Amino acid sequence: MIPTYEVERAFPSLVVLARLSETLQVSLDWLVFGEKAKHNELHDRELSEYFRRVDQLEARERTVVKLLLQSILKKEESDRPREKGKAA
């Protein structure tokens, strides 16, 4: 069937697309739109699962997670130039 999809003689159902997406571990967006798809998907599946679970938390807990992430990322950004300076 895939060769007929490739030459656009037939099109897969949504169920088939979902199975392909899961099997290939790519988003439906990427499967349908290819390189034009938005790249919001995380490559780290464990991290992706954590974010999915965080998204289910109450707003207050989500805010705490966001503040924690902001703090970690700001520290990493501020440490980065110093490390480059040491290597030079």
Number of C-alpha atoms within 10 A of each C-alpha: 9 10 9 11 11 10 9 10 9 12 14 14 9 10 9 11 16 16 13 16 17 12 9 10 12 14 20 17 16 15 16 12 11 11 10 9 13 11 11 8 12 11 11 8 11 10 11 13 12 10 14 11 11 16 13 10 12 9 11 9 13 16 13 11 16 13 12 12 12 12 12 11 12 12 11 11 11 10 11 11 10 10 10 9 8 7 6 5
